[in-house]
């Protein structure tokens, strides 16, 4: 193989593993890097996912990071670029989905030129797009728990309107009746939209069959922007992937050893339910109080002192997850950005301290928290393992905090996973060959 086929830019670390997981399950060998690698050594793989922490940084900074990733991927010789964002289209009025999409199109086609799609649909995780509106389960995005997200509250489910507010390019729609008519119909709709001056097309999708048809229509499109769902439909466009040995497992990981812990910073509805389930199971848990951090207490040291004698007895949970009212109260006192940064920094210190104390199986909940933790562990690349729940695989990483000993890490988007996710994940890892 002379070069990777697909180069992906993910705007947070859980999203990166989510995307890599879908690519591996669809037949692509995949390497995930943490940030843009500093060297240009060629990677012998089918797909590369560059994990950034750009979802909630200022738009200009997100653009700069994404363009740096694009340049590195182009040097690797990739045939198609994939900009991955959250299946709940996490963004603010200032970006960053629109500005990054626009910058990537400009870089690939020239200023104001080019065409791409926007499709966060991931039906297996209850994210569907119909008539341009994003649904979470049976409710509109704007009626879901995402309306209370502490950093990127989503109060408008109309993706055409949301995207149009973030880009100078004209935004259009490929409705579901066109998608259902097949790949050729989708391609014809793309052409009609481009003739009408559209630069970004929101695409409806309510099932995996839709994603497969859309995937066919995206063959040879230089830039795709989407959640991770579209990834299941893209590998079919490269027949050479079928040449891989049938006996090769793309998701194999080394055996899991060491102590177990969960670090959770997400305040999503799903994660709050997972935290509650873990606590009700009788396992040890400790809440991290942002106000104590702000008061100057060394909360990380306190948490590690609490956890150390308990680790030998099984997994422990350290969490800053909270209900929306409690989150708002903290933000009102400390400010949104300051509260988030303090919690992320503290949880990342805790995670690093846990690894130094023998934890080799680590669950992390929340995109921003995952980014901070992976950076604190000094991780540069991740091997993608088997899926725990849709969008969440186990991975294996090397960390300078424990040289020569792999750490198994699961980075969970706040919105993903079943209620019993924490316990189920450790049980699955123990059963791997």
PEFENSUL-V912466 format. One record per backbone hydrogen bond with DSSP energy under -0.5 kcal/mol. NH is the residue of the N-H (numbers start at 1). CO is the residue of the C=O. If there is no record, write none. Layout:
nh=NH co=CO
nh=NH co=CO
//
This chain:
nh=4 co=76
nh=5 co=46
nh=6 co=46
nh=7 co=80
nh=8 co=48
nh=9 co=82
nh=10 co=8
nh=10 co=50
nh=11 co=84
nh=13 co=367
nh=16 co=12
nh=17 co=13
nh=18 co=14
nh=19 co=15
nh=20 co=16
nh=21 co=17
nh=22 co=18
nh=23 co=19
nh=24 co=20
nh=25 co=21
nh=26 co=22
nh=27 co=24
nh=28 co=23
nh=31 co=47
nh=32 co=382
nh=33 co=31
nh=33 co=49
nh=34 co=380
nh=35 co=33
nh=35 co=51
nh=37 co=35
nh=44 co=42
nh=45 co=43
nh=46 co=29
nh=47 co=29
nh=48 co=6
nh=49 co=31
nh=50 co=8
nh=50 co=48
nh=51 co=33
nh=51 co=49
nh=52 co=10
nh=52 co=50
nh=54 co=11
nh=55 co=11
nh=61 co=58
nh=62 co=58
nh=63 co=59
nh=64 co=60
nh=65 co=61
nh=66 co=62
nh=67 co=63
nh=68 co=64
nh=69 co=65
nh=70 co=66
nh=71 co=67
nh=72 co=68
nh=73 co=69
nh=74 co=70
nh=75 co=71
nh=76 co=72
nh=77 co=73
nh=77 co=74
nh=78 co=73
nh=79 co=5
nh=80 co=5
nh=81 co=222
nh=82 co=7
nh=83 co=224
nh=84 co=9
nh=84 co=82
nh=85 co=226
nh=89 co=86
nh=92 co=95
nh=95 co=92
nh=100 co=96
nh=101 co=97
nh=102 co=98
nh=103 co=99
nh=104 co=100
nh=105 co=101
nh=106 co=102
nh=107 co=103
nh=108 co=104
nh=109 co=105
nh=110 co=105
nh=110 co=106
nh=113 co=110
nh=116 co=199
nh=118 co=201
nh=119 co=225
nh=122 co=127
nh=125 co=122
nh=126 co=123
nh=127 co=122
nh=128 co=126
nh=128 co=135
nh=129 co=205
nh=130 co=133
nh=133 co=130
nh=134 co=157
nh=135 co=128
nh=136 co=139
nh=137 co=126
nh=137 co=135
nh=139 co=136
nh=141 co=134
nh=143 co=140
nh=144 co=140
nh=144 co=141
nh=147 co=144
nh=148 co=145
nh=149 co=146
nh=154 co=146
nh=155 co=153
nh=159 co=132
nh=159 co=157
nh=160 co=132
nh=162 co=158
nh=163 co=159
nh=164 co=160
nh=165 co=161
nh=166 co=163
nh=167 co=163
nh=167 co=164
nh=170 co=197
nh=172 co=200
nh=174 co=202
nh=175 co=173
nh=178 co=175
nh=179 co=175
nh=180 co=176
nh=181 co=177
nh=181 co=178
nh=182 co=179
nh=186 co=182
nh=187 co=183
nh=188 co=184
nh=189 co=185
nh=190 co=186
nh=191 co=187
nh=192 co=188
nh=193 co=189
nh=194 co=190
nh=195 co=191
nh=196 co=192
nh=197 co=194
nh=198 co=193
nh=199 co=170
nh=200 co=170
nh=201 co=116
nh=202 co=172
nh=202 co=200
nh=203 co=118
nh=204 co=174
nh=205 co=129
nh=211 co=207
nh=212 co=208
nh=213 co=209
nh=214 co=210
nh=215 co=211
nh=216 co=212
nh=217 co=213
nh=218 co=214
nh=218 co=215
nh=219 co=216
nh=221 co=218
nh=222 co=220
nh=224 co=81
nh=225 co=117
nh=226 co=83
nh=227 co=119
nh=231 co=228
nh=232 co=229
nh=233 co=230
nh=234 co=231
nh=235 co=231
nh=237 co=234
nh=238 co=235
nh=239 co=237
nh=241 co=238
nh=242 co=239
nh=243 co=240
nh=244 co=241
nh=248 co=245
nh=250 co=248
nh=252 co=249
nh=259 co=358
nh=261 co=361
nh=262 co=316
nh=263 co=363
nh=264 co=318
nh=265 co=365
nh=266 co=365
nh=271 co=414
nh=272 co=268
nh=273 co=269
nh=274 co=270
nh=275 co=271
nh=276 co=272
nh=277 co=273
nh=278 co=274
nh=279 co=275
nh=280 co=276
nh=281 co=277
nh=282 co=279
nh=283 co=278
nh=286 co=317
nh=288 co=319
nh=289 co=287
nh=290 co=288
nh=292 co=289
nh=293 co=289
nh=294 co=290
nh=295 co=291
nh=296 co=293
nh=297 co=292
nh=299 co=297
nh=302 co=298
nh=303 co=299
nh=304 co=300
nh=305 co=301
nh=306 co=302
nh=307 co=303
nh=308 co=304
nh=309 co=305
nh=310 co=307
nh=311 co=307
nh=311 co=308
nh=313 co=310
nh=314 co=311
nh=316 co=260
nh=317 co=284
nh=318 co=262
nh=319 co=286
nh=320 co=264
nh=321 co=264
nh=327 co=323
nh=328 co=324
nh=329 co=325
nh=330 co=326
nh=331 co=327
nh=332 co=328
nh=333 co=329
nh=334 co=330
nh=335 co=331
nh=339 co=335
nh=340 co=336
nh=341 co=337
nh=342 co=338
nh=343 co=339
nh=344 co=340
nh=345 co=341
nh=346 co=342
nh=347 co=343
nh=348 co=344
nh=349 co=345
nh=350 co=346
nh=351 co=347
nh=352 co=348
nh=353 co=349
nh=354 co=350
nh=355 co=351
nh=356 co=352
nh=357 co=353
nh=357 co=354
nh=358 co=355
nh=359 co=354
nh=360 co=259
nh=361 co=259
nh=362 co=408
nh=363 co=261
nh=364 co=410
nh=365 co=263
nh=366 co=412
nh=370 co=366
nh=371 co=367
nh=372 co=368
nh=373 co=369
nh=374 co=370
nh=375 co=371
nh=376 co=372
nh=377 co=373
nh=378 co=375
nh=379 co=374
nh=382 co=32
nh=383 co=396
nh=384 co=382
nh=385 co=394
nh=386 co=251
nh=388 co=389
nh=388 co=392
nh=389 co=392
nh=392 co=389
nh=394 co=386
nh=395 co=409
nh=396 co=383
nh=397 co=407
nh=398 co=381
nh=400 co=377
nh=401 co=377
nh=402 co=399
nh=403 co=400
nh=405 co=402
nh=406 co=404
nh=407 co=397
nh=408 co=360
nh=409 co=395
nh=409 co=407
nh=410 co=362
nh=412 co=364
nh=412 co=410
nh=413 co=411
nh=416 co=413
nh=421 co=418
nh=424 co=420
nh=425 co=421
nh=426 co=422
nh=427 co=423
nh=428 co=424
nh=429 co=425
nh=430 co=426
nh=431 co=427
nh=431 co=428
nh=432 co=428
nh=432 co=429
//
